């Protein structure tokens, strides 16, 4: 049997049609994937937009720690410690409290602490050895002499109404002079106490030495009498 030679030209149109169909199929598949990817991206963007909108809506609700002060709250409350000529001014606030009594107690406590801090700075400035804790600070004197302004009001913390109290303390030159005198008195008392301890110690040593010498002398006399 004689084999016929292979004629490639007969199959070229079929091969070309096959390759063209494969290319079209790949193009359709790639386009479909791109469409799916675009849809997924759009869905993600929409979801993120919803999250942003939801987050904005949630932030529009005041958190529990958010504090809202009334418009009639005076501006001097936000002032820090400063000098007004020869006067030293300090603002003390209770902060939000659940009751008026608590706000009053916190204001007294912080006012005394502020005055104590001023005394500490005054002692350091004078390079004094006085103990700051020994300088007398009377709360009634602070209330009647140093406080020149007062404020009481309500504060909204989250959705809860609380109370706030604030005072303005003004230390004038005559008040500073009083503190300086008190510091000098404390320092003098400390020196007298130290001197008294030294004197008492010396007196004790003197008495002890006298008793010892007296005992030795008495023993020596007894020995002399016994020998005689």
Helices and strands as residue ranges (DSSP letters): H 9-59, E 67-69, G 75-78, E 82-84, E 87-93, H 100-126, G 132-134, H 139-141, I 142-146, E 147-157, E 160-171, H 173-227
